[in-house]
Amino acid sequence: MNKRDYLVKTFSRTKRKDYENYILTAVWHKLDNMNLKPVSQQYVKRPNGTHALMDLYFPQLHIGIEVDEAYHQDNQTGDKLRMDDIISAVNEESIKDFQCFRIDATKSLEEINERINEVVVGIKDKASKTTLKWQTYEEELQHLKLKKYLTIYDDVSFMDIKDIANTVFEKNSKRYQRSYFRLKDKIWLWCPKLSITINGDAKSAAGGWLNFLAEDWSYIDESHQDEAIVEERKENYIEEVNFGRERAVFAKYKDNLGFNRYRFVGIFKILGISPDNENCIRYLRIADRVEIVR
Protein backbone atom coordinates (compact mmCIF):
# COMPACT_ATOMS: atom_id res chain seq x y z
CA MET A 1 0.00 0.00 0.00
CA ASN A 2 1.42 3.38 -0.98
CA LYS A 3 1.50 6.34 1.41
CA ARG A 4 -1.50 8.06 -0.12
CA ASP A 5 -3.79 5.04 0.27
CA TYR A 6 -2.45 4.32 3.74
CA LEU A 7 -3.12 7.88 4.95
CA VAL A 8 -6.62 7.92 3.47
CA LYS A 9 -7.49 4.64 5.19
CA THR A 10 -5.89 5.69 8.46
CA PHE A 11 -7.71 8.98 8.83
CA SER A 12 -10.99 7.68 7.40
CA ARG A 13 -11.33 5.65 10.61
CA THR A 14 -12.16 8.89 12.44
CA LYS A 15 -14.67 10.27 9.91
CA ARG A 16 -17.67 9.49 12.14
CA LYS A 17 -16.05 11.14 15.14
CA ASP A 18 -16.29 14.80 14.25
CA TYR A 19 -14.15 16.37 16.98
CA GLU A 20 -11.52 13.65 16.84
CA ASN A 21 -11.32 13.89 13.05
CA TYR A 22 -10.89 17.67 13.19
CA ILE A 23 -8.15 17.48 15.81
CA LEU A 24 -6.15 14.59 14.38
CA THR A 25 -6.16 15.83 10.79
CA ALA A 26 -5.19 19.30 12.04
CA VAL A 27 -2.21 17.81 13.90
CA TRP A 28 -1.17 15.82 10.84
CA HIS A 29 -1.35 18.73 8.40
CA LYS A 30 0.49 21.07 10.77
CA LEU A 31 3.30 18.53 11.15
CA ASP A 32 3.75 18.48 7.35
CA ASN A 33 6.27 15.63 7.43
CA MET A 34 5.83 12.77 4.96
CA ASN A 35 8.57 10.72 6.63
CA LEU A 36 6.46 10.49 9.78
CA LYS A 37 4.12 7.49 9.85
CA PRO A 38 0.80 7.89 11.72
CA VAL A 39 -1.18 4.96 13.14
CA SER A 40 -4.81 5.46 14.14
CA GLN A 41 -6.66 3.74 16.99
CA GLN A 42 -3.53 2.17 18.51
CA TYR A 43 -3.87 0.44 21.86
CA VAL A 44 -0.99 0.72 24.31
CA LYS A 45 -0.44 -1.72 27.16
CA ARG A 46 0.42 0.08 30.36
CA PRO A 47 2.88 -1.36 32.95
CA ASN A 48 -0.04 -2.13 35.29
CA GLY A 49 -1.64 -4.39 32.68
CA THR A 50 -4.36 -1.97 31.56
CA HIS A 51 -4.76 -0.74 27.99
CA ALA A 52 -5.13 2.82 26.75
CA LEU A 53 -6.33 3.87 23.31
CA MET A 54 -4.10 6.26 21.42
CA ASP A 55 -6.32 7.94 18.83
CA LEU A 56 -3.15 8.70 16.88
CA TYR A 57 0.26 7.10 17.39
CA PHE A 58 3.66 7.81 15.83
CA PRO A 59 5.69 4.59 16.22
CA GLN A 60 8.97 6.15 15.05
CA LEU A 61 8.82 8.68 17.90
CA HIS A 62 6.89 6.63 20.49
CA ILE A 63 4.37 9.45 20.79
CA GLY A 64 0.64 8.99 21.24
CA ILE A 65 -2.27 11.43 21.12
CA GLU A 66 -5.48 10.88 23.05
CA VAL A 67 -8.52 13.00 22.23
CA ASP A 68 -10.80 13.36 25.22
CA GLU A 69 -14.40 13.78 24.16
CA ALA A 70 -17.42 13.78 26.45
CA TYR A 71 -18.45 10.35 25.18
CA HIS A 72 -14.98 8.92 25.75
CA GLN A 73 -14.81 10.32 29.27
CA ASP A 74 -18.09 8.68 30.19
CA ASN A 75 -17.58 5.31 28.49
CA GLN A 76 -13.85 4.62 28.35
CA THR A 77 -13.82 2.17 31.26
CA GLY A 78 -16.74 0.21 29.81
CA ASP A 79 -15.14 -0.57 26.46
CA LYS A 80 -14.34 -4.26 25.97
CA LEU A 81 -11.04 -4.98 24.22
CA ARG A 82 -11.02 -7.37 21.29
CA MET A 83 -8.28 -9.99 21.14
CA ASP A 84 -7.03 -8.21 18.01
CA ASP A 85 -6.50 -5.07 20.09
CA ILE A 86 -4.60 -7.01 22.76
CA ILE A 87 -2.31 -8.69 20.22
CA SER A 88 -1.52 -5.49 18.31
CA ALA A 89 -1.03 -3.32 21.42
CA VAL A 90 2.24 -1.48 21.86
CA ASN A 91 3.95 -2.36 25.15
CA GLU A 92 4.60 0.92 26.94
CA GLU A 93 6.80 -0.83 29.51
CA SER A 94 9.38 -1.63 26.85
CA ILE A 95 9.52 1.97 25.55
CA LYS A 96 11.50 4.21 27.88
CA ASP A 97 10.79 7.45 26.02
CA PHE A 98 7.05 6.93 25.46
CA GLN A 99 5.05 10.17 25.50
CA CYS A 100 1.32 10.79 25.47
CA PHE A 101 -0.29 14.12 24.57
CA ARG A 102 -3.92 14.64 25.58
CA ILE A 103 -6.25 17.07 23.83
CA ASP A 104 -9.58 17.93 25.46
CA ALA A 105 -12.22 18.23 22.73
CA THR A 106 -14.77 19.67 25.18
CA LYS A 107 -12.86 22.97 25.37
CA SER A 108 -13.56 26.02 23.24
CA LEU A 109 -12.31 26.14 19.65
CA GLU A 110 -9.62 28.65 20.60
CA GLU A 111 -8.38 26.43 23.45
CA ILE A 112 -8.42 23.33 21.22
CA ASN A 113 -6.37 25.06 18.52
CA GLU A 114 -3.92 26.37 21.10
CA ARG A 115 -3.45 22.84 22.46
CA ILE A 116 -3.04 21.45 18.92
CA ASN A 117 -0.22 23.91 18.31
CA GLU A 118 1.45 22.92 21.60
CA VAL A 119 1.28 19.24 20.67
CA VAL A 120 2.66 19.88 17.17
CA VAL A 121 5.61 21.79 18.66
CA GLY A 122 6.33 18.87 21.01
CA ILE A 123 6.21 16.32 18.19
CA LYS A 124 8.37 18.44 15.88
CA ASP A 125 10.92 18.91 18.64
CA LYS A 126 11.32 15.16 19.12
CA ALA A 127 11.28 14.54 15.36
CA SER A 128 14.14 17.01 14.89
CA LYS A 129 16.32 14.82 17.12
CA THR A 130 15.50 11.61 15.25
CA THR A 131 16.43 10.33 11.80
CA LEU A 132 13.04 9.59 10.25
CA LYS A 133 12.25 7.29 7.37
CA TRP A 134 8.87 5.81 6.59
CA GLN A 135 9.98 2.30 5.68
CA THR A 136 8.18 0.02 3.28
CA TYR A 137 7.17 -3.41 4.53
CA GLU A 138 10.07 -4.99 2.65
CA GLU A 139 12.51 -2.54 4.25
CA GLU A 140 11.10 -3.38 7.70
CA LEU A 141 11.80 -7.07 7.07
CA GLN A 142 15.33 -6.36 5.90
CA HIS A 143 15.96 -4.26 9.00
CA LEU A 144 14.66 -7.09 11.20
CA LYS A 145 17.13 -9.54 9.64
CA LEU A 146 19.98 -7.45 11.02
CA LYS A 147 18.82 -7.92 14.61
CA LYS A 148 19.89 -10.76 16.85
CA TYR A 149 16.50 -11.45 18.39
CA LEU A 150 12.82 -10.82 17.82
CA THR A 151 10.99 -10.26 21.12
CA ILE A 152 7.35 -10.06 22.11
CA TYR A 153 7.90 -6.38 22.92
CA ASP A 154 8.95 -5.46 19.39
CA ASP A 155 6.30 -3.61 17.42
CA VAL A 156 6.74 -5.92 14.42
CA SER A 157 4.08 -7.77 12.48
CA PHE A 158 4.08 -9.95 9.37
CA MET A 159 1.69 -10.08 6.43
CA ASP A 160 2.28 -13.72 5.55
CA ILE A 161 3.57 -16.96 7.10
CA LYS A 162 6.29 -17.21 4.45
CA ASP A 163 7.59 -13.80 5.57
CA ILE A 164 8.00 -15.16 9.11
CA ALA A 165 9.79 -18.29 7.95
CA ASN A 166 12.04 -16.49 5.46
CA THR A 167 12.90 -13.49 7.64
CA VAL A 168 13.24 -15.02 11.09
CA PHE A 169 14.23 -18.61 10.31
CA GLU A 170 16.16 -18.16 7.02
CA LYS A 171 13.86 -20.29 4.91
CA ASN A 172 13.41 -19.69 1.20
CA SER A 173 9.79 -20.34 0.44
CA LYS A 174 7.28 -18.72 -1.87
CA ARG A 175 4.27 -19.87 0.14
CA TYR A 176 3.13 -21.87 3.15
CA GLN A 177 -0.40 -23.20 3.22
CA ARG A 178 -0.13 -24.73 6.69
CA SER A 179 -0.15 -22.76 9.91
CA TYR A 180 1.81 -25.40 11.86
CA PHE A 181 4.98 -27.09 10.64
CA ARG A 182 8.47 -28.09 11.71
CA LEU A 183 11.29 -25.59 11.30
CA LYS A 184 14.28 -27.50 12.64
CA ASP A 185 15.18 -29.90 15.44
CA LYS A 186 12.49 -29.48 18.13
CA ILE A 187 11.27 -26.08 16.97
CA TRP A 188 7.93 -25.80 15.19
CA LEU A 189 6.22 -22.71 13.77
CA TRP A 190 2.62 -22.23 14.91
CA CYS A 191 0.43 -19.42 13.57
CA PRO A 192 -2.94 -19.96 15.26
CA LYS A 193 -6.10 -18.04 14.62
CA LEU A 194 -7.28 -17.02 18.05
CA SER A 195 -10.74 -17.80 19.36
CA ILE A 196 -13.08 -15.53 21.24
CA THR A 197 -15.84 -16.06 23.78
CA ILE A 198 -19.19 -14.39 23.11
CA ASN A 199 -21.86 -14.58 25.80
CA GLY A 200 -20.07 -17.52 27.36
CA ASP A 201 -19.81 -19.50 24.10
CA ALA A 202 -16.41 -20.23 22.55
CA LYS A 203 -16.21 -19.41 18.85
CA SER A 204 -13.78 -21.23 16.57
CA ALA A 205 -11.73 -19.13 14.19
CA ALA A 206 -10.58 -21.95 11.88
CA GLY A 207 -11.41 -25.61 11.26
CA GLY A 208 -13.12 -26.12 14.59
CA TRP A 209 -9.93 -25.41 16.57
CA LEU A 210 -10.24 -23.29 19.69
CA ASN A 211 -7.10 -21.39 20.67
CA PHE A 212 -7.31 -19.10 23.70
CA LEU A 213 -4.34 -16.83 24.40
CA ALA A 214 -4.06 -15.45 27.93
CA GLU A 215 -4.32 -11.67 28.05
CA ASP A 216 -0.74 -11.46 29.37
CA TRP A 217 0.40 -13.97 26.68
CA SER A 218 1.67 -16.38 29.37
CA TYR A 219 -0.19 -19.44 28.05
CA ILE A 220 -2.41 -20.79 25.28
CA ASP A 221 -5.25 -23.25 25.86
CA GLU A 222 -6.05 -25.36 22.81
CA SER A 223 -9.19 -27.41 22.21
CA HIS A 224 -11.56 -28.41 19.41
CA GLN A 225 -15.29 -28.33 18.79
CA ASP A 226 -15.23 -32.02 17.84
CA GLU A 227 -15.25 -34.10 21.04
CA ALA A 228 -13.53 -37.03 19.29
CA ILE A 229 -10.54 -34.83 18.41
CA VAL A 230 -10.47 -33.49 21.98
CA GLU A 231 -10.23 -37.02 23.40
CA GLU A 232 -7.57 -37.99 20.86
CA ARG A 233 -5.46 -34.95 21.81
CA LYS A 234 -5.79 -35.75 25.51
CA GLU A 235 -4.62 -39.32 24.88
CA ASN A 236 -1.65 -38.40 22.70
CA TYR A 237 -0.26 -35.18 24.17
CA ILE A 238 2.34 -37.12 26.22
CA GLU A 239 4.18 -37.85 22.97
CA GLU A 240 4.76 -34.12 22.43
CA VAL A 241 5.80 -33.70 26.08
CA ASN A 242 8.40 -36.47 25.80
CA PHE A 243 9.71 -35.10 22.52
CA GLY A 244 10.27 -31.69 24.10
CA ARG A 245 8.74 -29.89 21.16
CA GLU A 246 8.77 -26.08 21.31
CA ARG A 247 6.46 -23.84 19.35
CA ALA A 248 7.43 -20.41 18.04
CA VAL A 249 3.99 -18.80 18.08
CA PHE A 250 2.92 -15.97 15.79
CA ALA A 251 -0.72 -15.19 16.53
CA LYS A 252 -2.96 -14.14 13.67
CA TYR A 253 -5.03 -10.98 14.12
CA LYS A 254 -6.50 -8.05 12.19
CA ASP A 255 -4.61 -4.77 12.35
CA ASN A 256 -6.19 -1.36 12.81
CA LEU A 257 -6.91 -1.14 9.06
CA GLY A 258 -8.58 -4.56 8.97
CA PHE A 259 -5.74 -6.52 7.32
CA ASN A 260 -4.60 -9.94 8.57
CA ARG A 261 -1.24 -9.85 10.34
CA TYR A 262 0.93 -12.17 12.45
CA ARG A 263 2.72 -11.13 15.63
CA PHE A 264 5.26 -13.01 17.71
CA VAL A 265 3.85 -13.82 21.16
CA GLY A 266 6.60 -16.13 22.45
CA ILE A 267 8.08 -19.62 22.49
CA PHE A 268 5.63 -22.10 24.02
CA LYS A 269 5.94 -25.65 25.32
CA ILE A 270 3.19 -28.10 26.14
CA LEU A 271 2.31 -28.45 29.83
CA GLY A 272 -0.53 -30.96 29.67
CA ILE A 273 -4.22 -30.75 30.48
CA SER A 274 -5.27 -27.19 31.28
CA PRO A 275 -5.96 -26.64 35.01
CA ASP A 276 -8.85 -24.38 33.99
CA ASN A 277 -10.56 -26.66 31.47
CA GLU A 278 -10.06 -30.42 31.18
CA ASN A 279 -10.98 -30.29 27.49
CA CYS A 280 -8.02 -28.04 26.71
CA ILE A 281 -4.32 -28.69 26.25
CA ARG A 282 -2.21 -25.96 27.81
CA TYR A 283 0.98 -24.49 26.35
CA LEU A 284 3.15 -22.34 28.61
CA ARG A 285 5.35 -19.54 27.34
CA ILE A 286 8.96 -20.42 28.11
CA ALA A 287 10.71 -17.56 26.29
CA ASP A 288 9.82 -14.03 25.21
CA ARG A 289 12.34 -13.94 22.36
CA VAL A 290 13.44 -15.98 19.40
CA GLU A 291 16.88 -15.87 17.79
CA ILE A 292 16.91 -14.65 14.21
CA VAL A 293 18.66 -17.30 12.14
CA ARG A 294 21.43 -16.29 9.78
Secondary structure as the mmCIF struct_conf table of DSSP 4:
data_model
#
loop_
_struct_conf.conf_type_id
_struct_conf.id
_struct_conf.beg_label_comp_id
_struct_conf.beg_label_asym_id
_struct_conf.beg_label_seq_id
_struct_conf.end_label_comp_id
_struct_conf.end_label_asym_id
_struct_conf.end_label_seq_id
HELX_RH_AL_P HELX_RH_AL_P1 LYS A 3 SER A 12
TURN_TY1_P TURN_TY1_P1 ARG A 13 ARG A 16
HELX_RH_AL_P HELX_RH_AL_P2 ASP A 18 LEU A 31
TURN_TY1_P TURN_TY1_P2 MET A 34 ASN A 35
BEND BEND1 LEU A 36 LEU A 36
HELX_LH_PP_P HELX_LH_PP_P1 LYS A 37 PRO A 38
STRN STRN1 VAL A 39 LYS A 45
TURN_TY1_P TURN_TY1_P3 PRO A 47 ASN A 48
BEND BEND2 GLY A 49 GLY A 49
STRN STRN2 HIS A 51 PHE A 58
TURN_TY1_P TURN_TY1_P4 PRO A 59 HIS A 62
STRN STRN3 ILE A 63 ASP A 68
HELX_RH_AL_P HELX_RH_AL_P3 ALA A 70 ASN A 75
HELX_RH_3T_P HELX_RH_3T_P1 GLN A 76 GLY A 78
HELX_LH_PP_P HELX_LH_PP_P2 ASP A 79 ARG A 82
HELX_RH_AL_P HELX_RH_AL_P4 MET A 83 SER A 88
STRN STRN4 VAL A 90 ASN A 91
HELX_RH_3T_P HELX_RH_3T_P2 GLU A 92 SER A 94
TURN_TY1_P TURN_TY1_P5 LYS A 96 ASP A 97
STRN STRN5 GLN A 99 ASP A 104
TURN_TY1_P TURN_TY1_P6 ALA A 105 THR A 106
BEND BEND3 LYS A 107 LYS A 107
HELX_RH_AL_P HELX_RH_AL_P5 LEU A 109 ALA A 127
TURN_TY1_P TURN_TY1_P7 SER A 128 LYS A 129
BEND BEND4 THR A 130 THR A 130
HELX_RH_AL_P HELX_RH_AL_P6 TYR A 137 LYS A 145
TURN_TY1_P TURN_TY1_P8 LEU A 146 LEU A 146
BEND BEND5 LYS A 147 LYS A 148
STRN STRN6 TYR A 149 THR A 151
TURN_TY1_P TURN_TY1_P9 ILE A 152 TYR A 153
BEND BEND6 ASP A 154 ASP A 154
STRN STRN7 PHE A 158 PHE A 158
BEND BEND7 MET A 159 ASP A 160
HELX_RH_AL_P HELX_RH_AL_P7 ILE A 161 VAL A 168
BEND BEND8 PHE A 169 PHE A 169
BEND BEND9 LYS A 174 LYS A 174
BEND BEND10 SER A 179 SER A 179
STRN STRN8 TYR A 180 LYS A 184
TURN_TY1_P TURN_TY1_P10 ASP A 185 LYS A 186
STRN STRN9 ILE A 187 TRP A 190
HELX_LH_PP_P HELX_LH_PP_P3 PRO A 192 PRO A 192
STRN STRN10 LYS A 193 LYS A 193
HELX_LH_PP_P HELX_LH_PP_P4 LEU A 194 SER A 195
STRN STRN11 ILE A 196 ILE A 198
TURN_TY1_P TURN_TY1_P11 ASN A 199 GLY A 200
STRN STRN12 ASP A 201 LYS A 203
BEND BEND11 ALA A 205 ALA A 205
STRN STRN13 ALA A 206 ALA A 206
TURN_TY1_P TURN_TY1_P12 GLY A 207 GLY A 208
STRN STRN14 TRP A 209 LEU A 213
TURN_TY1_P TURN_TY1_P13 GLU A 215 ASP A 216
BEND BEND12 TRP A 217 SER A 218
STRN STRN15 TYR A 219 HIS A 224
BEND BEND13 GLN A 225 ASP A 226
HELX_RH_AL_P HELX_RH_AL_P8 GLU A 227 PHE A 243
TURN_TY1_P TURN_TY1_P14 GLY A 244 GLY A 244
STRN STRN16 GLU A 246 LYS A 254
TURN_TY1_P TURN_TY1_P15 ASN A 256 LEU A 257
BEND BEND14 GLY A 258 GLY A 258
STRN STRN17 ASN A 260 ILE A 273
BEND BEND15 PRO A 275 ASP A 276
TURN_TY1_P TURN_TY1_P16 GLU A 278 ASN A 279
STRN STRN18 ILE A 281 ALA A 287
BEND BEND16 ASP A 288 ASP A 288
STRN STRN19 ARG A 289 GLU A 291
HELX_LH_PP_P HELX_LH_PP_P5 ILE A 292 VAL A 293
#
